[in-house]
Amino acid sequence: MAPVVLTADDSRMVRTIVSKAFVSVGCEVHQASNGQEAVDLATKVIPDLIILDITMPVMDGLTALKEIREFPECQSVPVIMLTAESGKSSVDRARELNVTGYISKPFQTDDLLELARHV
């Protein structure tokens, strides 16, 4: 069975880039355009990896991560924050929520895939 990846970003272009990268290495990818969609999908499909933006409408990525971590099935799922938000408070908050990795935009898909291999 293919690894399941959930990517959440309000930018359709970023979701497409991330999806194509993971599909190219044999993953099944689900996309969410905001944090609430990410929570709903994560608790439905129980992904093997979650990639979250921080700044999204409806619910931001840090709030989504907090809610995702409340589900027992998702507590140990690796999460990579893929975001332009690189302020110390955001990074610290992500770490408090047990984020597994952090990559800043703009990004190279090879760097994202490499980080994903090691989480």
N, CA, C and O atoms as a GROMACS GRO file, in nm:
protein
  476
    1MET      N    1   0.084  -0.118   0.000
    1MET     CA    2   0.000   0.000   0.000
    1MET      C    3   0.088   0.124   0.000
    1MET      O    4   0.187   0.130   0.074
    2ALA      N    5   0.054   0.222  -0.081
    2ALA     CA    6   0.133   0.344  -0.095
    2ALA      C    7   0.124   0.429   0.032
    2ALA      O    8   0.018   0.436   0.094
    3PRO      N    9   0.235   0.493   0.070
    3PRO     CA   10   0.230   0.588   0.182
    3PRO      C   11   0.131   0.700   0.151
    3PRO      O   12   0.120   0.745   0.036
    4VAL      N   13   0.060   0.745   0.253
    4VAL     CA   14  -0.040   0.850   0.237
    4VAL      C   15   0.016   0.981   0.292
    4VAL      O   16   0.061   0.989   0.406
    5VAL      N   17   0.012   1.085   0.207
    5VAL     CA   18   0.060   1.218   0.244
    5VAL      C   19  -0.057   1.315   0.238
    5VAL      O   20  -0.136   1.312   0.144
    6LEU      N   21  -0.067   1.399   0.339
    6LEU     CA   22  -0.165   1.507   0.340
    6LEU      C   23  -0.089   1.638   0.331
    6LEU      O   24  -0.002   1.665   0.413
    7THR      N   25  -0.122   1.721   0.232
    7THR     CA   26  -0.061   1.852   0.220
    7THR      C   27  -0.170   1.958   0.234
    7THR      O   28  -0.275   1.949   0.171
    8ALA      N   29  -0.144   2.058   0.318
    8ALA     CA   30  -0.240   2.165   0.340
    8ALA      C   31  -0.172   2.299   0.319
    8ALA      O   32  -0.075   2.334   0.387
    9ASP      N   33  -0.225   2.373   0.223
    9ASP     CA   34  -0.172   2.506   0.190
    9ASP      C   35  -0.283   2.581   0.118
    9ASP      O   36  -0.357   2.521   0.040
   10ASP      N   37  -0.295   2.711   0.144
   10ASP     CA   38  -0.398   2.788   0.075
   10ASP      C   39  -0.361   2.819  -0.069
   10ASP      O   40  -0.445   2.865  -0.146
   11SER      N   41  -0.237   2.795  -0.107
   11SER     CA   42  -0.194   2.816  -0.245
   11SER      C   43  -0.212   2.686  -0.325
   11SER      O   44  -0.150   2.584  -0.295
   12ARG      N   45  -0.297   2.693  -0.426
   12ARG     CA   46  -0.318   2.576  -0.512
   12ARG      C   47  -0.187   2.535  -0.579
   12ARG      O   48  -0.160   2.416  -0.596
   13MET      N   49  -0.105   2.635  -0.617
   13MET     CA   50   0.021   2.606  -0.684
   13MET      C   51   0.114   2.525  -0.592
   13MET      O   52   0.175   2.427  -0.636
   14VAL      N   53   0.124   2.565  -0.466
   14VAL     CA   54   0.210   2.492  -0.372
   14VAL      C   55   0.156   2.351  -0.352
   14VAL      O   56   0.233   2.255  -0.351
   15ARG      N   57   0.025   2.336  -0.335
   15ARG     CA   58  -0.033   2.202  -0.320
   15ARG      C   59  -0.003   2.115  -0.441
   15ARG      O   60   0.028   1.996  -0.427
   16THR      N   61  -0.012   2.173  -0.559
   16THR     CA   62   0.016   2.098  -0.682
   16THR      C   63   0.162   2.055  -0.688
   16THR      O   64   0.191   1.940  -0.723
   17ILE      N   65   0.252   2.144  -0.656
   17ILE     CA   66   0.396   2.113  -0.658
   17ILE      C   67   0.426   2.001  -0.559
   17ILE      O   68   0.496   1.905  -0.592
   18VAL      N   69   0.374   2.014  -0.438
   18VAL     CA   70   0.398   1.912  -0.334
   18VAL      C   71   0.337   1.778  -0.377
   18VAL      O   72   0.400   1.674  -0.364
   19SER      N   73   0.215   1.783  -0.429
   19SER     CA   74   0.148   1.660  -0.472
   19SER      C   75   0.225   1.589  -0.581
   19SER      O   76   0.247   1.468  -0.574
   20LYS      N   77   0.267   1.663  -0.682
   20LYS     CA   78   0.342   1.601  -0.792
   20LYS      C   79   0.472   1.538  -0.741
   20LYS      O   80   0.510   1.430  -0.786
   21ALA      N   81   0.539   1.606  -0.649
   21ALA     CA   82   0.665   1.554  -0.596
   21ALA      C   83   0.642   1.420  -0.526
   21ALA      O   84   0.717   1.325  -0.548
   22PHE      N   85   0.539   1.412  -0.442
   22PHE     CA   86   0.516   1.288  -0.366
   22PHE      C   87   0.453   1.178  -0.450
   22PHE      O   88   0.481   1.060  -0.429
   23VAL      N   89   0.368   1.215  -0.545
   23VAL     CA   90   0.313   1.114  -0.636
   23VAL      C   91   0.426   1.052  -0.718
   23VAL      O   92   0.423   0.932  -0.748
   24SER      N   93   0.526   1.132  -0.755
   24SER     CA   94   0.638   1.082  -0.836
   24SER      C   95   0.720   0.976  -0.763
   24SER      O   96   0.792   0.898  -0.826
   25VAL      N   97   0.710   0.973  -0.630
   25VAL     CA   98   0.783   0.870  -0.554
   25VAL      C   99   0.687   0.765  -0.497
   25VAL      O  100   0.722   0.693  -0.404
   26GLY      N  101   0.566   0.757  -0.554
   26GLY     CA  102   0.474   0.649  -0.522
   26GLY      C  103   0.379   0.671  -0.407
   26GLY      O  104   0.323   0.575  -0.355
   27CYS      N  105   0.360   0.795  -0.366
   27CYS     CA  106   0.269   0.823  -0.255
   27CYS      C  107   0.129   0.855  -0.304
   27CYS      O  108   0.109   0.901  -0.417
   28GLU      N  109   0.033   0.830  -0.219
   28GLU     CA  110  -0.104   0.876  -0.238
   28GLU      C  111  -0.114   1.010  -0.167
   28GLU      O  112  -0.076   1.020  -0.050
   29VAL      N  113  -0.163   1.114  -0.234
   29VAL     CA  114  -0.164   1.248  -0.176
   29VAL      C  115  -0.306   1.302  -0.165
   29VAL      O  116  -0.386   1.292  -0.259
   30HIS      N  117  -0.336   1.358  -0.049
   30HIS     CA  118  -0.463   1.427  -0.025
   30HIS      C  119  -0.430   1.574  -0.002
   30HIS      O  120  -0.328   1.607   0.060
   31GLN      N  121  -0.517   1.663  -0.052
   31GLN     CA  122  -0.491   1.806  -0.043
   31GLN      C  123  -0.600   1.877   0.036
   31GLN      O  124  -0.718   1.843   0.027
   32ALA      N  125  -0.557   1.976   0.114
   32ALA     CA  126  -0.650   2.063   0.188
   32ALA      C  127  -0.609   2.208   0.163
   32ALA      O  128  -0.490   2.239   0.155
   33SER      N  129  -0.708   2.295   0.150
   33SER     CA  130  -0.678   2.436   0.121
   33SER      C  131  -0.681   2.524   0.245
   33SER      O  132  -0.654   2.644   0.237
   34ASN      N  133  -0.714   2.465   0.360
   34ASN     CA  134  -0.710   2.541   0.485
   34ASN      C  135  -0.693   2.444   0.601
   34ASN      O  136  -0.699   2.322   0.583
   35GLY      N  137  -0.673   2.498   0.719
   35GLY     CA  138  -0.647   2.414   0.835
   35GLY      C  139  -0.762   2.325   0.876
   35GLY      O  140  -0.740   2.211   0.919
   36GLN      N  141  -0.885   2.374   0.863
   36GLN     CA  142  -0.999   2.291   0.900
   36GLN      C  143  -1.011   2.171   0.808
   36GLN      O  144  -1.037   2.060   0.854
   37GLU      N  145  -0.991   2.193   0.678
   37GLU     CA  146  -0.992   2.079   0.585
   37GLU      C  147  -0.882   1.980   0.620
   37GLU      O  148  -0.901   1.859   0.609
   38ALA      N  149  -0.767   2.032   0.662
   38ALA     CA  150  -0.655   1.944   0.700
   38ALA      C  151  -0.693   1.856   0.819
   38ALA      O  152  -0.665   1.737   0.819
   39VAL      N  153  -0.756   1.916   0.919
   39VAL     CA  154  -0.798   1.838   1.036
   39VAL      C  155  -0.898   1.731   0.993
   39VAL      O  156  -0.886   1.615   1.032
   40ASP      N  157  -0.997   1.770   0.914
   40ASP     CA  158  -1.100   1.676   0.870
   40ASP      C  159  -1.038   1.560   0.792
   40ASP      O  160  -1.073   1.444   0.815
   41LEU      N  161  -0.948   1.591   0.699
   41LEU     CA  162  -0.885   1.486   0.619
   41LEU      C  163  -0.792   1.398   0.703
   41LEU      O  164  -0.791   1.276   0.689
   42ALA      N  165  -0.713   1.461   0.789
   42ALA     CA  166  -0.617   1.385   0.870
   42ALA      C  167  -0.687   1.282   0.956
   42ALA      O  168  -0.640   1.169   0.970
   43THR      N  169  -0.800   1.319   1.013
   43THR     CA  170  -0.870   1.227   1.101
   43THR      C  171  -0.949   1.122   1.023
   43THR      O  172  -0.991   1.021   1.079
   44LYS      N  173  -0.968   1.146   0.894
   44LYS     CA  174  -1.039   1.049   0.810
   44LYS      C  175  -0.942   0.950   0.746
   44LYS      O  176  -0.968   0.829   0.749
   45VAL      N  177  -0.832   0.998   0.689
   45VAL     CA  178  -0.742   0.910   0.615
   45VAL      C  179  -0.622   0.862   0.697
   45VAL      O  180  -0.555   0.768   0.655
   46ILE      N  181  -0.594   0.922   0.811
   46ILE     CA  182  -0.478   0.893   0.895
   46ILE      C  183  -0.352   0.880   0.807
   46ILE      O  184  -0.306   0.770   0.778
   47PRO      N  185  -0.298   0.995   0.766
   47PRO     CA  186  -0.183   0.993   0.675
   47PRO      C  187  -0.056   0.943   0.743
   47PRO      O  188  -0.045   0.938   0.865
   48ASP      N  189   0.041   0.908   0.659
   48ASP     CA  190   0.173   0.868   0.707
   48ASP      C  191   0.263   0.990   0.725
   48ASP      O  192   0.365   0.983   0.794
   49LEU      N  193   0.226   1.101   0.661
   49LEU     CA  194   0.301   1.226   0.668
   49LEU      C  195   0.204   1.340   0.641
   49LEU      O  196   0.118   1.331   0.554
   50ILE      N  197   0.221   1.450   0.718
   50ILE     CA  198   0.141   1.571   0.698
   50ILE      C  199   0.237   1.686   0.669
   50ILE      O  200   0.338   1.702   0.736
   51ILE      N  201   0.202   1.765   0.567
   51ILE     CA  202   0.280   1.884   0.532
   51ILE      C  203   0.185   2.003   0.545
   51ILE      O  204   0.086   2.013   0.472
   52LEU      N  205   0.217   2.093   0.637
   52LEU     CA  206   0.127   2.204   0.669
   52LEU      C  207   0.191   2.340   0.649
   52LEU      O  208   0.306   2.362   0.686
   53ASP      N  209   0.116   2.430   0.589
   53ASP     CA  210   0.150   2.572   0.588
   53ASP      C  211   0.102   2.628   0.722
   53ASP      O  212   0.014   2.571   0.785
   54ILE      N  213   0.159   2.740   0.765
   54ILE     CA  214   0.110   2.802   0.889
   54ILE      C  215  -0.002   2.900   0.857
   54ILE      O  216  -0.108   2.894   0.920
   55THR      N  217   0.019   2.988   0.762
   55THR     CA  218  -0.078   3.094   0.732
   55THR      C  219  -0.179   3.046   0.630
   55THR      O  220  -0.151   3.039   0.510
   56MET      N  221  -0.298   3.012   0.680
   56MET     CA  222  -0.408   2.966   0.594
   56MET      C  223  -0.538   3.025   0.646
   56MET      O  224  -0.548   3.060   0.763
   57PRO      N  225  -0.638   3.036   0.558
   57PRO     CA  226  -0.769   3.085   0.603
   57PRO      C  227  -0.844   2.978   0.683
   57PRO      O  228  -0.804   2.862   0.688
   58VAL      N  229  -0.952   3.019   0.743
   58VAL     CA  230  -1.042   2.936   0.822
   58VAL      C  231  -0.976   2.890   0.952
   58VAL      O  232  -1.026   2.916   1.061
   59MET      N  233  -0.863   2.820   0.939
   59MET     CA  234  -0.786   2.776   1.055
   59MET      C  235  -0.640   2.771   1.014
   59MET      O  236  -0.606   2.711   0.912
   60ASP      N  237  -0.552   2.834   1.094
   60ASP     CA  238  -0.410   2.833   1.058
   60ASP      C  239  -0.349   2.696   1.085
   60ASP      O  240  -0.408   2.612   1.152
   61GLY      N  241  -0.229   2.677   1.033
   61GLY     CA  242  -0.164   2.547   1.042
   61GLY      C  243  -0.127   2.505   1.183
   61GLY      O  244  -0.130   2.386   1.214
   62LEU      N  245  -0.092   2.601   1.268
   62LEU     CA  246  -0.056   2.564   1.405
   62LEU      C  247  -0.178   2.519   1.484
   62LEU      O  248  -0.170   2.424   1.562
   63THR      N  249  -0.291   2.586   1.463
   63THR     CA  250  -0.415   2.543   1.528
   63THR      C  251  -0.457   2.407   1.474
   63THR      O  252  -0.501   2.320   1.549
   64ALA      N  253  -0.444   2.389   1.343
   64ALA     CA  254  -0.477   2.259   1.282
   64ALA      C  255  -0.389   2.150   1.340
   64ALA      O  256  -0.439   2.042   1.374
   65LEU      N  257  -0.260   2.176   1.353
   65LEU     CA  258  -0.169   2.077   1.409
   65LEU      C  259  -0.209   2.041   1.552
   65LEU      O  260  -0.209   1.924   1.590
   66LYS      N  261  -0.244   2.141   1.631
   66LYS     CA  262  -0.287   2.116   1.769
   66LYS      C  263  -0.410   2.025   1.770
   66LYS      O  264  -0.416   1.931   1.849
   67GLU      N  265  -0.507   2.052   1.682
   67GLU     CA  266  -0.628   1.968   1.678
   67GLU      C  267  -0.599   1.828   1.624
   67GLU      O  268  -0.654   1.730   1.673
   68ILE      N  269  -0.512   1.820   1.525
   68ILE     CA  270  -0.475   1.688   1.470
   68ILE      C  271  -0.408   1.603   1.578
   68ILE      O  272  -0.436   1.483   1.588
   69ARG      N  273  -0.322   1.664   1.657
   69ARG     CA  274  -0.250   1.590   1.762
   69ARG      C  275  -0.343   1.540   1.872
   69ARG      O  276  -0.304   1.453   1.950
   70GLU      N  277  -0.465   1.594   1.882
   70GLU     CA  278  -0.560   1.550   1.982
   70GLU      C  279  -0.621   1.414   1.949
   70GLU      O  280  -0.677   1.348   2.036
   71PHE      N  281  -0.610   1.371   1.822
   71PHE     CA  282  -0.662   1.241   1.782
   71PHE      C  283  -0.553   1.136   1.806
   71PHE      O  284  -0.443   1.149   1.753
   72PRO      N  285  -0.582   1.033   1.884
   72PRO     CA  286  -0.480   0.932   1.915
   72PRO      C  287  -0.412   0.873   1.793
   72PRO      O  288  -0.291   0.849   1.795
   73GLU      N  289  -0.487   0.850   1.685
   73GLU     CA  290  -0.430   0.790   1.565
   73GLU      C  291  -0.330   0.882   1.495
   73GLU      O  292  -0.249   0.836   1.414
   74CYS      N  293  -0.336   1.011   1.525
   74CYS     CA  294  -0.250   1.109   1.457
   74CYS      C  295  -0.139   1.164   1.545
   74CYS      O  296  -0.061   1.248   1.500
   75GLN      N  297  -0.130   1.118   1.669
   75GLN     CA  298  -0.032   1.175   1.760
   75GLN      C  299   0.112   1.152   1.717
   75GLN      O  300   0.198   1.234   1.745
   76SER      N  301   0.139   1.041   1.650
   76SER     CA  302   0.277   1.013   1.611
   76SER      C  303   0.303   1.032   1.462
   76SER      O  304   0.411   0.998   1.413
   77VAL      N  305   0.206   1.086   1.390
   77VAL     CA  306   0.225   1.111   1.246
   77VAL      C  307   0.327   1.224   1.230
   77VAL      O  308   0.310   1.331   1.290
   78PRO      N  309   0.432   1.203   1.150
   78PRO     CA  310   0.529   1.310   1.127
   78PRO      C  311   0.464   1.428   1.056
   78PRO      O  312   0.382   1.411   0.966
   79VAL      N  313   0.501   1.550   1.100
   79VAL     CA  314   0.447   1.672   1.040
   79VAL      C  315   0.563   1.764   1.002
   79VAL      O  316   0.650   1.794   1.084
   80ILE      N  317   0.561   1.807   0.876
   80ILE     CA  318   0.657   1.906   0.827
   80ILE      C  319   0.583   2.036   0.804
   80ILE      O  320   0.483   2.040   0.733
   81MET      N  321   0.632   2.141   0.864
   81MET     CA  322   0.576   2.274   0.837
   81MET      C  323   0.649   2.327   0.714
   81MET      O  324   0.771   2.338   0.712
   82LEU      N  325   0.572   2.360   0.610
   82LEU     CA  326   0.624   2.415   0.486
   82LEU      C  327   0.563   2.553   0.474
   82LEU      O  328   0.447   2.567   0.435
   83THR      N  329   0.641   2.656   0.507
   83THR     CA  330   0.581   2.787   0.523
   83THR      C  331   0.678   2.901   0.500
   83THR      O  332   0.799   2.885   0.512
   84ALA      N  333   0.623   3.015   0.467
   84ALA     CA  334   0.702   3.137   0.456
   84ALA      C  335   0.719   3.201   0.593
   84ALA      O  336   0.801   3.291   0.611
   85GLU      N  337   0.641   3.156   0.688
   85GLU     CA  338   0.642   3.207   0.825
   85GLU      C  339   0.763   3.149   0.898
   85GLU      O  340   0.767   3.030   0.928
   86SER      N  341   0.861   3.233   0.925
   86SER     CA  342   0.981   3.181   0.990
   86SER      C  343   1.016   3.256   1.119
   86SER      O  344   1.128   3.247   1.168
   87GLY      N  345   0.919   3.329   1.173
   87GLY     CA  346   0.942   3.400   1.298
   87GLY      C  347   0.966   3.304   1.413
   87GLY      O  348   0.914   3.192   1.414
   88LYS      N  349   1.046   3.349   1.508
   88LYS     CA  350   1.082   3.263   1.621
   88LYS      C  351   0.960   3.212   1.695
   88LYS      O  352   0.957   3.096   1.736
   89SER      N  353   0.859   3.294   1.714
   89SER     CA  354   0.741   3.250   1.789
   89SER      C  355   0.668   3.137   1.716
   89SER      O  356   0.619   3.044   1.779
   90SER      N  357   0.661   3.146   1.583
   90SER     CA  358   0.595   3.040   1.505
   90SER      C  359   0.674   2.911   1.512
   90SER      O  360   0.617   2.803   1.530
   91VAL      N  361   0.805   2.922   1.497
   91VAL     CA  362   0.891   2.803   1.504
   91VAL      C  363   0.882   2.739   1.643
   91VAL      O  364   0.872   2.617   1.655
   92ASP      N  365   0.886   2.822   1.746
   92ASP     CA  366   0.877   2.770   1.883
   92ASP      C  367   0.742   2.702   1.907
   92ASP      O  368   0.737   2.595   1.968
   93ARG      N  369   0.635   2.763   1.859
   93ARG     CA  370   0.501   2.705   1.877
   93ARG      C  371   0.492   2.571   1.804
   93ARG      O  372   0.435   2.475   1.856
   94ALA      N  373   0.547   2.565   1.683
   94ALA     CA  374   0.546   2.440   1.607
   94ALA      C  375   0.622   2.331   1.682
   94ALA      O  376   0.578   2.216   1.687
   95ARG      N  377   0.734   2.366   1.740
   95ARG     CA  378   0.812   2.267   1.817
   95ARG      C  379   0.734   2.217   1.939
   95ARG      O  380   0.739   2.099   1.971
   96GLU      N  381   0.662   2.308   2.006
   96GLU     CA  382   0.580   2.269   2.120
   96GLU      C  383   0.475   2.166   2.080
   96GLU      O  384   0.435   2.082   2.160
   97LEU      N  385   0.430   2.174   1.954
   97LEU     CA  386   0.327   2.084   1.903
   97LEU      C  387   0.388   1.960   1.836
   97LEU      O  388   0.320   1.889   1.762
   98ASN      N  389   0.515   1.936   1.863
   98ASN     CA  390   0.586   1.817   1.814
   98ASN      C  391   0.595   1.811   1.661
   98ASN      O  392   0.577   1.705   1.602
   99VAL      N  393   0.622   1.926   1.600
   99VAL     CA  394   0.645   1.924   1.456
   99VAL      C  395   0.774   1.846   1.432
   99VAL      O  396   0.868   1.854   1.511
  100THR      N  397   0.778   1.773   1.323
  100THR     CA  398   0.892   1.686   1.295
  100THR      C  399   0.999   1.756   1.214
  100THR      O  400   1.118   1.728   1.230
  101GLY      N  401   0.956   1.847   1.126
  101GLY     CA  402   1.050   1.918   1.041
  101GLY      C  403   0.994   2.053   1.000
  101GLY      O  404   0.874   2.078   1.012
  102TYR      N  405   1.081   2.137   0.950
  102TYR     CA  406   1.043   2.273   0.914
  102TYR      C  407   1.120   2.311   0.789
  102TYR      O  408   1.242   2.300   0.786
  103ILE      N  409   1.049   2.356   0.686
  103ILE     CA  410   1.115   2.399   0.564
  103ILE      C  411   1.050   2.531   0.519
  103ILE      O  412   0.928   2.545   0.520
  104SER      N  413   1.134   2.625   0.480
  104SER     CA  414   1.086   2.758   0.443
  104SER      C  415   1.058   2.768   0.294
  104SER      O  416   1.126   2.707   0.212
  105LYS      N  417   0.959   2.847   0.261
  105LYS     CA  418   0.929   2.882   0.121
  105LYS      C  419   1.015   3.002   0.086
  105LYS      O  420   1.042   3.085   0.173
  106PRO      N  421   1.057   3.014  -0.036
  106PRO     CA  422   1.045   2.918  -0.144
  106PRO      C  423   1.131   2.794  -0.114
  106PRO      O  424   1.227   2.801  -0.038
  107PHE      N  425   1.094   2.682  -0.175
  107PHE     CA  426   1.160   2.556  -0.144
  107PHE      C  427   1.187   2.478  -0.271
  107PHE      O  428   1.127   2.505  -0.376
  108GLN      N  429   1.276   2.383  -0.262
  108GLN     CA  430   1.305   2.290  -0.371
  108GLN      C  431   1.237   2.158  -0.336
  108GLN      O  432   1.246   2.111  -0.222
  109THR      N  433   1.170   2.097  -0.433
  109THR     CA  434   1.101   1.971  -0.404
  109THR      C  435   1.199   1.863  -0.359
  109THR      O  436   1.164   1.780  -0.275
  110ASP      N  437   1.320   1.863  -0.413
  110ASP     CA  438   1.420   1.764  -0.370
  110ASP      C  439   1.450   1.778  -0.221
  110ASP      O  440   1.467   1.679  -0.151
  111ASP      N  441   1.457   1.903  -0.172
  111ASP     CA  442   1.482   1.926  -0.030
  111ASP      C  443   1.366   1.876   0.056
  111ASP      O  444   1.387   1.818   0.162
  112LEU      N  445   1.243   1.899   0.008
  112LEU     CA  446   1.126   1.853   0.080
  112LEU      C  447   1.122   1.700   0.085
  112LEU      O  448   1.096   1.642   0.191
  113LEU      N  449   1.146   1.636  -0.027
  113LEU     CA  450   1.147   1.490  -0.031
  113LEU      C  451   1.256   1.432   0.057
  113LEU      O  452   1.236   1.332   0.125
  114GLU      N  453   1.372   1.495   0.056
  114GLU     CA  454   1.483   1.448   0.141
  114GLU      C  455   1.447   1.461   0.290
  114GLU      O  456   1.471   1.369   0.368
  115LEU      N  457   1.389   1.574   0.327
  115LEU     CA  458   1.347   1.591   0.466
  115LEU      C  459   1.242   1.485   0.502
  115LEU      O  460   1.248   1.426   0.609
  116ALA      N  461   1.148   1.462   0.412
  116ALA     CA  462   1.041   1.364   0.437
  116ALA      C  463   1.098   1.224   0.456
  116ALA      O  464   1.044   1.145   0.534
  117ARG      N  465   1.206   1.191   0.387
  117ARG     CA  466   1.269   1.059   0.402
  117ARG      C  467   1.325   1.037   0.542
  117ARG      O  468   1.339   0.924   0.587
  118HIS      N  469   1.357   1.146   0.610
  118HIS     CA  470   1.426   1.136   0.739
  118HIS      C  471   1.336   1.164   0.858
  118HIS      O  472   1.384   1.174   0.971
  119VAL      N  473   1.207   1.178   0.834
  119VAL     CA  474   1.117   1.204   0.949
  119VAL      C  475   1.048   1.078   0.992
  119VAL      O  476   0.968   1.080   1.086
   0.00000   0.00000   0.00000
